[in-house]
Amino acid sequence: MGYYDQDNLPVTISTLIEKKMNDQDVRPEQAILQHKEGIDLIPSNLNLSLTEVNMFNAMSREYLIRDCLEELKKDYNYILIDCMPSLSMLTTNALAMANEVIIPVQSQYLSAKGMGNLLKTISIVKRKLNKDLKVGGILLTLVDKRTNLPRAIQQELEENYGSIVKLYDSQIPIAIKTAESTSKGKSIFAYDKNSKVAEAYSFFAKEVLKEDERERRKNALAKGFDR
């Protein structure tokens, strides 16, 4: 998103978490960076690794990110929490706050093999920390349609997890344009809106919104019956 000098950012997610652990006043709006494309961002940097180590000794450690960012929910329709592909304390914090999980899976054999552990973690978090957590679905990424591997990975995911987790129809292709757009601090839509990867992300966004609207209608109908 164009903020390359991360080590000199005055306030990051690490700053907020450290303040919460030290029982200091947390003002998440101080950490927000505004991108010209209309996206707000709370950044991180390398300090987050040290912060995560300190989180293990904190009170209510699974809810630190939730407690830092909870008040922002009223200001946004959607908040995306981007996690590293590891089952860490930060990931647990994200799951404890989230309403829904989208699982990106690279179309590679080993990536698909980690699904079982992740789903088990999500199930534990749902049972112990966040009863409202649900899995939105699995999104295949870095798909190279010149090979048969993506089709094999998709089939494996459907056979092993299709009965419990939705596989999105969208697939994000591998494309040099994505890396190029990142180096320019632009979204793929601003960098090359006609590229196949931009079309794929647009289709995926519409798919998520459509599913969200369907869920809202279902919940509204259920509440109507409850009355």
Buried (B, 14 or more C-beta within 10 A) or exposed (E): BEEEEEEEBEBBBBBBBBBBBEEEEBEBEEBEBEBEEEEBBBBBBEBBEEBBEBBEEBEEBBBBBBBBBEEBEEEEEEBEBEBEEEBBBBBBBBBBBBBBBBBBBBBBEEBBEBBEEBBEBBEEBBEEBBEEBBBBBBBBBBBEEEEEBBEEBBEBBEEBBBEEBEBBEBBBBBBEBBEBBBEEBBBBBBBBEEBBBBBBBBBBEEBBEEBBEEBEEEEEEEEEEEE
